[in-house]
């Protein structure tokens, strides 16, 4: 793709955007690192499928943010890299990107079993089955990227992969849905997945309300609603090509700024919710964080005899 004036930022604008993205990435990953240390320093969490799924979501978001920020910065440095290295980065970033909503759906199902079938929860949601489910998530998340790689290698010659190339994330050069049939089909498929997941969340919400007392129902409802908000923000990122096409067709002069704000809204901001929803809201996890990372002051009072 040839560079045009539509994609060029001024030096000051590019510097500000990169500082904002890198700073937010460091802040989010630092907070998530505290959660990861808390999880592995307390064996009680490793025996609960709820916290296993949660910490997997946190670690997945850490990898996704690191790769996403790295690709964003690389798109401005304009340094060509080897094709295998770029392909590995894009594949891993796309896989972690796909895993997030699936992991959230798994956490909602786990809460549904815990609330509606409490007697069978410990039999169904065991740590071993949770790890198997995580492996399943990675396999499903990698299918789209592996499919693209297979199609790419089957349609291109070997010589086209040898010279270094620029490694651009899709957010910098968005594809128009009407120009790319594969992208258009992916948007339709992911939109269908979004509606199915929202329907599942509503069923879980109503079932949990009927199966528990009023206090427990309110807590379950709030948890499911927070799951739904986070899932909604994550699934909006799948519709980025549509947003870009609709908005940029009306405001083509603000292409770079629109891409930047859509990238913040759909890729960075949703990853701030995980530590806020679980790290601060969960009493058990919050207590362990305070015990490990807060300063303790001991006052010794000396009374003369």
MIZAPA-241676 format. One record per residue (C-alpha): residue number from 1; residue in three letters; x, y, z. Coordinates in steps of 0.1 Angstrom, whole numbers, plus 5000, padded with zeros to 4 digits. Last residue first. Example, Ala and Ser with C-alpha at 12.3 -4.5 7.8 and 13.67 -1.06 7.14 Angstrom:
! residues 2
<pt seq="2" type="SER" X="5137" Y="4989" Z="5071"/>
<pt seq="1" type="ALA" X="5123" Y="4955" Z="5078"/>
END
This chain:
! residues 305
<pt seq="305" type="UNK" X="5071" Y="5013" Z="5845"/>
<pt seq="304" type="UNK" X="5073" Y="5038" Z="5816"/>
<pt seq="303" type="UNK" X="5049" Y="5031" Z="5788"/>
<pt seq="302" type="UNK" X="5063" Y="5026" Z="5753"/>
<pt seq="301" type="UNK" X="5038" Y="5027" Z="5725"/>
<pt seq="300" type="UNK" X="5050" Y="5010" Z="5693"/>
<pt seq="299" type="UNK" X="5031" Y="5020" Z="5662"/>
<pt seq="298" type="UNK" X="5034" Y="4996" Z="5633"/>
<pt seq="297" type="UNK" X="5028" Y="5010" Z="5598"/>
<pt seq="296" type="UNK" X="5019" Y="4986" Z="5570"/>
<pt seq="295" type="UNK" X="5024" Y="4996" Z="5534"/>
<pt seq="294" type="UNK" X="5000" Y="4982" Z="5509"/>
<pt seq="293" type="UNK" X="5010" Y="4958" Z="5482"/>
<pt seq="292" type="UNK" X="5006" Y="4923" Z="5497"/>
<pt seq="291" type="UNK" X="4978" Y="4926" Z="5522"/>
<pt seq="290" type="UNK" X="4959" Y="4951" Z="5501"/>
<pt seq="289" type="UNK" X="4961" Y="4929" Z="5471"/>
<pt seq="288" type="UNK" X="4949" Y="4899" Z="5491"/>
<pt seq="287" type="UNK" X="4919" Y="4918" Z="5504"/>
<pt seq="286" type="UNK" X="4910" Y="4930" Z="5469"/>
<pt seq="285" type="UNK" X="4910" Y="4894" Z="5456"/>
<pt seq="284" type="UNK" X="4887" Y="4882" Z="5484"/>
<pt seq="283" type="UNK" X="4864" Y="4912" Z="5481"/>
<pt seq="282" type="UNK" X="4860" Y="4911" Z="5443"/>
<pt seq="281" type="UNK" X="4852" Y="4946" Z="5432"/>
<pt seq="280" type="UNK" X="4887" Y="4961" Z="5430"/>
<pt seq="279" type="UNK" X="4905" Y="4933" Z="5411"/>
<pt seq="278" type="UNK" X="4874" Y="4920" Z="5394"/>
<pt seq="277" type="UNK" X="4856" Y="4949" Z="5378"/>
<pt seq="276" type="UNK" X="4883" Y="4976" Z="5379"/>
<pt seq="275" type="UNK" X="4911" Y="4952" Z="5370"/>
<pt seq="274" type="UNK" X="4892" Y="4939" Z="5340"/>
<pt seq="273" type="UNK" X="4877" Y="4973" Z="5330"/>
<pt seq="272" type="UNK" X="4909" Y="4989" Z="5318"/>
<pt seq="271" type="UNK" X="4912" Y="4964" Z="5289"/>
<pt seq="270" type="UNK" X="4880" Y="4979" Z="5274"/>
<pt seq="269" type="UNK" X="4897" Y="5013" Z="5271"/>
<pt seq="268" type="UNK" X="4926" Y="5000" Z="5249"/>
<pt seq="267" type="UNK" X="4912" Y="4982" Z="5219"/>
<pt seq="266" type="UNK" X="4878" Y="4995" Z="5210"/>
<pt seq="265" type="UNK" X="4877" Y="5031" Z="5223"/>
<pt seq="264" type="UNK" X="4914" Y="5038" Z="5219"/>
<pt seq="263" type="UNK" X="4916" Y="5024" Z="5184"/>
<pt seq="262" type="UNK" X="4884" Y="5043" Z="5175"/>
<pt seq="261" type="UNK" X="4901" Y="5074" Z="5188"/>
<pt seq="260" type="UNK" X="4932" Y="5069" Z="5167"/>
<pt seq="259" type="UNK" X="4914" Y="5059" Z="5135"/>
<pt seq="258" type="UNK" X="4893" Y="5091" Z="5138"/>
<pt seq="257" type="UNK" X="4924" Y="5112" Z="5143"/>
<pt seq="256" type="UNK" X="4942" Y="5097" Z="5113"/>
<pt seq="255" type="UNK" X="4912" Y="5100" Z="5090"/>
<pt seq="254" type="UNK" X="4902" Y="5136" Z="5099"/>
<pt seq="253" type="UNK" X="4900" Y="5149" Z="5063"/>
<pt seq="252" type="UNK" X="4879" Y="5119" Z="5052"/>
<pt seq="251" type="UNK" X="4850" Y="5130" Z="5074"/>
<pt seq="250" type="UNK" X="4818" Y="5116" Z="5058"/>
<pt seq="249" type="UNK" X="4833" Y="5085" Z="5042"/>
<pt seq="248" type="UNK" X="4856" Y="5082" Z="5072"/>
<pt seq="247" type="UNK" X="4826" Y="5076" Z="5096"/>
<pt seq="246" type="UNK" X="4809" Y="5049" Z="5076"/>
<pt seq="245" type="UNK" X="4840" Y="5030" Z="5064"/>
<pt seq="244" type="UNK" X="4859" Y="5033" Z="5097"/>
<pt seq="243" type="UNK" X="4829" Y="5022" Z="5117"/>
<pt seq="242" type="UNK" X="4824" Y="4992" Z="5094"/>
<pt seq="241" type="UNK" X="4860" Y="4982" Z="5095"/>
<pt seq="240" type="UNK" X="4860" Y="4986" Z="5133"/>
<pt seq="239" type="UNK" X="4831" Y="4962" Z="5138"/>
<pt seq="238" type="UNK" X="4852" Y="4936" Z="5156"/>
<pt seq="237" type="UNK" X="4862" Y="4963" Z="5181"/>
<pt seq="236" type="UNK" X="4826" Y="4967" Z="5191"/>
<pt seq="235" type="UNK" X="4828" Y="4931" Z="5205"/>
<pt seq="234" type="UNK" X="4852" Y="4942" Z="5232"/>
<pt seq="233" type="UNK" X="4831" Y="4971" Z="5243"/>
<pt seq="232" type="UNK" X="4800" Y="4949" Z="5244"/>
<pt seq="231" type="UNK" X="4818" Y="4922" Z="5263"/>
<pt seq="230" type="UNK" X="4829" Y="4947" Z="5289"/>
<pt seq="229" type="UNK" X="4794" Y="4960" Z="5293"/>
<pt seq="228" type="UNK" X="4779" Y="4925" Z="5294"/>
<pt seq="227" type="UNK" X="4803" Y="4912" Z="5320"/>
<pt seq="226" type="UNK" X="4794" Y="4943" Z="5341"/>
<pt seq="225" type="UNK" X="4758" Y="4934" Z="5336"/>
<pt seq="224" type="UNK" X="4764" Y="4898" Z="5347"/>
<pt seq="223" type="UNK" X="4781" Y="4909" Z="5379"/>
<pt seq="222" type="UNK" X="4754" Y="4934" Z="5387"/>
<pt seq="221" type="UNK" X="4727" Y="4908" Z="5381"/>
<pt seq="220" type="UNK" X="4745" Y="4882" Z="5403"/>
<pt seq="219" type="UNK" X="4748" Y="4907" Z="5431"/>
<pt seq="218" type="UNK" X="4711" Y="4916" Z="5428"/>
<pt seq="217" type="UNK" X="4701" Y="4880" Z="5427"/>
<pt seq="216" type="UNK" X="4722" Y="4872" Z="5457"/>
<pt seq="215" type="UNK" X="4703" Y="4899" Z="5477"/>
<pt seq="214" type="UNK" X="4669" Y="4889" Z="5463"/>
<pt seq="213" type="UNK" X="4673" Y="4852" Z="5469"/>
<pt seq="212" type="UNK" X="4685" Y="4829" Z="5441"/>
<pt seq="211" type="UNK" X="4672" Y="4808" Z="5412"/>
<pt seq="210" type="UNK" X="4648" Y="4833" Z="5396"/>
<pt seq="209" type="UNK" X="4674" Y="4861" Z="5393"/>
<pt seq="208" type="UNK" X="4701" Y="4837" Z="5381"/>
<pt seq="207" type="UNK" X="4677" Y="4825" Z="5353"/>
<pt seq="206" type="UNK" X="4670" Y="4861" Z="5342"/>
<pt seq="205" type="UNK" X="4706" Y="4871" Z="5341"/>
<pt seq="204" type="UNK" X="4719" Y="4839" Z="5324"/>
<pt seq="203" type="UNK" X="4692" Y="4842" Z="5297"/>
<pt seq="202" type="UNK" X="4702" Y="4878" Z="5291"/>
<pt seq="201" type="UNK" X="4739" Y="4869" Z="5289"/>
<pt seq="200" type="UNK" X="4731" Y="4842" Z="5264"/>
<pt seq="199" type="UNK" X="4712" Y="4866" Z="5242"/>
<pt seq="198" type="UNK" X="4742" Y="4890" Z="5243"/>
<pt seq="197" type="UNK" X="4765" Y="4862" Z="5233"/>
<pt seq="196" type="UNK" X="4743" Y="4852" Z="5203"/>
<pt seq="195" type="UNK" X="4740" Y="4888" Z="5192"/>
<pt seq="194" type="UNK" X="4778" Y="4892" Z="5193"/>
<pt seq="193" type="UNK" X="4784" Y="4860" Z="5175"/>
<pt seq="192" type="UNK" X="4761" Y="4872" Z="5147"/>
<pt seq="191" type="UNK" X="4781" Y="4904" Z="5145"/>
<pt seq="190" type="UNK" X="4813" Y="4884" Z="5143"/>
<pt seq="189" type="UNK" X="4800" Y="4865" Z="5113"/>
<pt seq="188" type="UNK" X="4787" Y="4895" Z="5095"/>
<pt seq="187" type="UNK" X="4820" Y="4914" Z="5101"/>
<pt seq="186" type="UNK" X="4840" Y="4884" Z="5090"/>
<pt seq="185" type="UNK" X="4820" Y="4881" Z="5058"/>
<pt seq="184" type="UNK" X="4828" Y="4918" Z="5050"/>
<pt seq="183" type="UNK" X="4865" Y="4913" Z="5058"/>
<pt seq="182" type="UNK" X="4866" Y="4883" Z="5034"/>
<pt seq="181" type="UNK" X="4847" Y="4902" Z="5007"/>
<pt seq="180" type="UNK" X="4872" Y="4932" Z="5008"/>
<pt seq="179" type="UNK" X="4863" Y="4963" Z="4988"/>
<pt seq="178" type="UNK" X="4828" Y="4967" Z="5003"/>
<pt seq="177" type="UNK" X="4842" Y="4963" Z="5038"/>
<pt seq="176" type="UNK" X="4867" Y="4991" Z="5035"/>
<pt seq="175" type="UNK" X="4900" Y="4980" Z="5050"/>
<pt seq="174" type="UNK" X="4916" Y="5001" Z="5077"/>
<pt seq="173" type="UNK" X="4952" Y="5013" Z="5073"/>
<pt seq="172" type="UNK" X="4964" Y="5023" Z="5107"/>
<pt seq="171" type="UNK" X="4939" Y="5002" Z="5127"/>
<pt seq="170" type="UNK" X="4948" Y="4971" Z="5106"/>
<pt seq="169" type="UNK" X="4983" Y="4969" Z="5122"/>
<pt seq="168" type="UNK" X="5011" Y="4976" Z="5098"/>
<pt seq="167" type="UNK" X="5043" Y="4956" Z="5096"/>
<pt seq="166" type="UNK" X="5063" Y="4972" Z="5067"/>
<pt seq="165" type="UNK" X="5081" Y="4947" Z="5046"/>
<pt seq="164" type="UNK" X="5115" Y="4930" Z="5044"/>
<pt seq="163" type="UNK" X="5122" Y="4910" Z="5012"/>
<pt seq="162" type="UNK" X="5117" Y="4872" Z="5013"/>
<pt seq="161" type="UNK" X="5079" Y="4867" Z="5015"/>
<pt seq="160" type="UNK" X="5072" Y="4875" Z="4978"/>
<pt seq="159" type="UNK" X="5098" Y="4850" Z="4966"/>
<pt seq="158" type="UNK" X="5079" Y="4821" Z="4980"/>
<pt seq="157" type="UNK" X="5049" Y="4827" Z="4957"/>
<pt seq="156" type="UNK" X="5015" Y="4838" Z="4969"/>
<pt seq="155" type="UNK" X="4982" Y="4820" Z="4968"/>
<pt seq="154" type="UNK" X="4988" Y="4790" Z="4989"/>
<pt seq="153" type="UNK" X="5009" Y="4808" Z="5014"/>
<pt seq="152" type="UNK" X="4983" Y="4835" Z="5020"/>
<pt seq="151" type="UNK" X="4954" Y="4810" Z="5022"/>
<pt seq="150" type="UNK" X="4972" Y="4790" Z="5049"/>
<pt seq="149" type="UNK" X="4982" Y="4822" Z="5067"/>
<pt seq="148" type="UNK" X="4946" Y="4835" Z="5067"/>
<pt seq="147" type="UNK" X="4933" Y="4802" Z="5080"/>
<pt seq="146" type="UNK" X="4959" Y="4802" Z="5108"/>
<pt seq="145" type="UNK" X="4947" Y="4837" Z="5117"/>
<pt seq="144" type="UNK" X="4910" Y="4827" Z="5118"/>
<pt seq="143" type="UNK" X="4917" Y="4795" Z="5137"/>
<pt seq="142" type="UNK" X="4939" Y="4809" Z="5164"/>
<pt seq="141" type="UNK" X="4911" Y="4820" Z="5187"/>
<pt seq="140" type="UNK" X="4894" Y="4786" Z="5185"/>
<pt seq="139" type="UNK" X="4926" Y="4768" Z="5195"/>
<pt seq="138" type="UNK" X="4934" Y="4793" Z="5222"/>
<pt seq="137" type="UNK" X="4899" Y="4790" Z="5237"/>
<pt seq="136" type="UNK" X="4901" Y="4752" Z="5237"/>
<pt seq="135" type="UNK" X="4934" Y="4754" Z="5256"/>
<pt seq="134" type="UNK" X="4915" Y="4776" Z="5282"/>
<pt seq="133" type="UNK" X="4887" Y="4751" Z="5283"/>
<pt seq="132" type="UNK" X="4912" Y="4723" Z="5291"/>
<pt seq="131" type="UNK" X="4926" Y="4745" Z="5319"/>
<pt seq="130" type="UNK" X="4891" Y="4749" Z="5333"/>
<pt seq="129" type="UNK" X="4884" Y="4712" Z="5331"/>
<pt seq="128" type="UNK" X="4915" Y="4706" Z="5353"/>
<pt seq="127" type="UNK" X="4906" Y="4734" Z="5377"/>
<pt seq="126" type="UNK" X="4871" Y="4718" Z="5382"/>
<pt seq="125" type="UNK" X="4839" Y="4736" Z="5371"/>
<pt seq="124" type="UNK" X="4815" Y="4706" Z="5367"/>
<pt seq="123" type="UNK" X="4819" Y="4688" Z="5400"/>
<pt seq="122" type="UNK" X="4825" Y="4719" Z="5421"/>
<pt seq="121" type="UNK" X="4794" Y="4735" Z="5405"/>
<pt seq="120" type="UNK" X="4771" Y="4706" Z="5409"/>
<pt seq="119" type="UNK" X="4755" Y="4716" Z="5442"/>
<pt seq="118" type="UNK" X="4755" Y="4753" Z="5432"/>
<pt seq="117" type="UNK" X="4734" Y="4747" Z="5401"/>
<pt seq="116" type="UNK" X="4718" Y="4781" Z="5394"/>
<pt seq="115" type="UNK" X="4744" Y="4804" Z="5410"/>
<pt seq="114" type="UNK" X="4777" Y="4786" Z="5404"/>
<pt seq="113" type="UNK" X="4765" Y="4772" Z="5371"/>
<pt seq="112" type="UNK" X="4756" Y="4807" Z="5358"/>
<pt seq="111" type="UNK" X="4788" Y="4822" Z="5373"/>
<pt seq="110" type="UNK" X="4808" Y="4796" Z="5352"/>
<pt seq="109" type="UNK" X="4787" Y="4804" Z="5321"/>
<pt seq="108" type="UNK" X="4795" Y="4841" Z="5326"/>
<pt seq="107" type="UNK" X="4833" Y="4833" Z="5329"/>
<pt seq="106" type="UNK" X="4832" Y="4813" Z="5297"/>
<pt seq="105" type="UNK" X="4815" Y="4842" Z="5279"/>
<pt seq="104" type="UNK" X="4842" Y="4865" Z="5291"/>
<pt seq="103" type="UNK" X="4869" Y="4841" Z="5279"/>
<pt seq="102" type="UNK" X="4852" Y="4840" Z="5245"/>
<pt seq="101" type="UNK" X="4851" Y="4878" Z="5244"/>
<pt seq="100" type="UNK" X="4888" Y="4880" Z="5251"/>
<pt seq="99" type="UNK" X="4901" Y="4851" Z="5230"/>
<pt seq="98" type="UNK" X="4897" Y="4869" Z="5196"/>
<pt seq="97" type="UNK" X="4921" Y="4897" Z="5205"/>
<pt seq="96" type="UNK" X="4946" Y="4872" Z="5219"/>
<pt seq="95" type="UNK" X="4946" Y="4854" Z="5186"/>
<pt seq="94" type="UNK" X="4948" Y="4886" Z="5165"/>
<pt seq="93" type="UNK" X="4979" Y="4897" Z="5185"/>
<pt seq="92" type="UNK" X="4995" Y="4863" Z="5182"/>
<pt seq="91" type="UNK" X="4990" Y="4862" Z="5144"/>
<pt seq="90" type="UNK" X="5000" Y="4898" Z="5139"/>
<pt seq="89" type="UNK" X="5033" Y="4894" Z="5158"/>
<pt seq="88" type="UNK" X="5041" Y="4860" Z="5142"/>
<pt seq="87" type="UNK" X="5034" Y="4874" Z="5107"/>
<pt seq="86" type="UNK" X="5056" Y="4904" Z="5113"/>
<pt seq="85" type="UNK" X="5085" Y="4882" Z="5124"/>
<pt seq="84" type="UNK" X="5080" Y="4857" Z="5096"/>
<pt seq="83" type="UNK" X="5079" Y="4887" Z="5070"/>
<pt seq="82" type="UNK" X="5111" Y="4903" Z="5081"/>
<pt seq="81" type="UNK" X="5109" Y="4939" Z="5092"/>
<pt seq="80" type="UNK" X="5107" Y="4972" Z="5074"/>
<pt seq="79" type="UNK" X="5110" Y="5003" Z="5097"/>
<pt seq="78" type="UNK" X="5082" Y="5028" Z="5093"/>
<pt seq="77" type="UNK" X="5086" Y="5042" Z="5128"/>
<pt seq="76" type="UNK" X="5050" Y="5052" Z="5129"/>
<pt seq="75" type="UNK" X="5035" Y="5017" Z="5122"/>
<pt seq="74" type="UNK" X="5061" Y="5003" Z="5146"/>
<pt seq="73" type="UNK" X="5045" Y="5023" Z="5175"/>
<pt seq="72" type="UNK" X="5011" Y="5008" Z="5167"/>
<pt seq="71" type="UNK" X="5025" Y="4973" Z="5164"/>
<pt seq="70" type="UNK" X="5042" Y="4976" Z="5198"/>
<pt seq="69" type="UNK" X="5010" Y="4990" Z="5213"/>
<pt seq="68" type="UNK" X="4990" Y="4961" Z="5200"/>
<pt seq="67" type="UNK" X="5016" Y="4935" Z="5210"/>
<pt seq="66" type="UNK" X="5018" Y="4948" Z="5246"/>
<pt seq="65" type="UNK" X="4981" Y="4953" Z="5248"/>
<pt seq="64" type="UNK" X="4973" Y="4918" Z="5236"/>
<pt seq="63" type="UNK" X="4999" Y="4901" Z="5258"/>
<pt seq="62" type="UNK" X="4985" Y="4919" Z="5289"/>
<pt seq="61" type="UNK" X="4949" Y="4912" Z="5278"/>
<pt seq="60" type="UNK" X="4957" Y="4875" Z="5277"/>
<pt seq="59" type="UNK" X="4973" Y="4877" Z="5311"/>
<pt seq="58" type="UNK" X="4942" Y="4894" Z="5326"/>
<pt seq="57" type="UNK" X="4918" Y="4870" Z="5309"/>
<pt seq="56" type="UNK" X="4938" Y="4840" Z="5321"/>
<pt seq="55" type="UNK" X="4937" Y="4856" Z="5356"/>
<pt seq="54" type="UNK" X="4899" Y="4857" Z="5354"/>
<pt seq="53" type="UNK" X="4895" Y="4822" Z="5341"/>
<pt seq="52" type="UNK" X="4917" Y="4808" Z="5369"/>
<pt seq="51" type="UNK" X="4899" Y="4830" Z="5394"/>
<pt seq="50" type="UNK" X="4865" Y="4815" Z="5386"/>
<pt seq="49" type="UNK" X="4879" Y="4780" Z="5383"/>
<pt seq="48" type="UNK" X="4889" Y="4781" Z="5420"/>
<pt seq="47" type="UNK" X="4919" Y="4760" Z="5431"/>
<pt seq="46" type="UNK" X="4945" Y="4784" Z="5417"/>
<pt seq="45" type="UNK" X="4930" Y="4812" Z="5438"/>
<pt seq="44" type="UNK" X="4938" Y="4795" Z="5472"/>
<pt seq="43" type="UNK" X="4974" Y="4791" Z="5462"/>
<pt seq="42" type="UNK" X="4980" Y="4828" Z="5469"/>
<pt seq="41" type="UNK" X="5013" Y="4842" Z="5454"/>
<pt seq="40" type="UNK" X="5002" Y="4832" Z="5419"/>
<pt seq="39" type="UNK" X="4971" Y="4853" Z="5420"/>
<pt seq="38" type="UNK" X="4985" Y="4883" Z="5437"/>
<pt seq="37" type="UNK" X="5014" Y="4884" Z="5412"/>
<pt seq="36" type="UNK" X="4990" Y="4883" Z="5383"/>
<pt seq="35" type="UNK" X="4968" Y="4911" Z="5398"/>
<pt seq="34" type="UNK" X="4998" Y="4933" Z="5403"/>
<pt seq="33" type="UNK" X="5009" Y="4926" Z="5367"/>
<pt seq="32" type="UNK" X="4974" Y="4937" Z="5356"/>
<pt seq="31" type="UNK" X="4980" Y="4971" Z="5372"/>
<pt seq="30" type="UNK" X="5013" Y="4975" Z="5355"/>
<pt seq="29" type="UNK" X="4999" Y="4963" Z="5322"/>
<pt seq="28" type="UNK" X="4972" Y="4989" Z="5323"/>
<pt seq="27" type="UNK" X="4995" Y="5017" Z="5332"/>
<pt seq="26" type="UNK" X="5022" Y="5007" Z="5306"/>
<pt seq="25" type="UNK" X="4996" Y="5004" Z="5278"/>
<pt seq="24" type="UNK" X="4981" Y="5038" Z="5288"/>
<pt seq="23" type="UNK" X="5015" Y="5054" Z="5287"/>
<pt seq="22" type="UNK" X="5024" Y="5038" Z="5253"/>
<pt seq="21" type="UNK" X="4991" Y="5049" Z="5237"/>
<pt seq="20" type="UNK" X="4992" Y="5084" Z="5250"/>
<pt seq="19" type="UNK" X="5029" Y="5089" Z="5242"/>
<pt seq="18" type="UNK" X="5024" Y="5075" Z="5207"/>
<pt seq="17" type="UNK" X="4995" Y="5098" Z="5200"/>
<pt seq="16" type="UNK" X="5014" Y="5129" Z="5213"/>
<pt seq="15" type="UNK" X="5044" Y="5121" Z="5192"/>
<pt seq="14" type="UNK" X="5024" Y="5115" Z="5160"/>
<pt seq="13" type="UNK" X="5006" Y="5149" Z="5165"/>
<pt seq="12" type="UNK" X="5039" Y="5167" Z="5171"/>
<pt seq="11" type="UNK" X="5056" Y="5152" Z="5141"/>
<pt seq="10" type="UNK" X="5026" Y="5159" Z="5118"/>
<pt seq="9" type="UNK" X="5006" Y="5129" Z="5108"/>
<pt seq="8" type="UNK" X="5006" Y="5112" Z="5074"/>
<pt seq="7" type="UNK" X="4978" Y="5087" Z="5065"/>
<pt seq="6" type="UNK" X="4957" Y="5110" Z="5042"/>
<pt seq="5" type="UNK" X="4989" Y="5124" Z="5026"/>
<pt seq="4" type="UNK" X="4995" Y="5091" Z="5009"/>
<pt seq="3" type="UNK" X="5016" Y="5061" Z="5016"/>
<pt seq="2" type="UNK" X="5014" Y="5033" Z="4990"/>
<pt seq="1" type="UNK" X="5000" Y="5000" Z="5000"/>
END
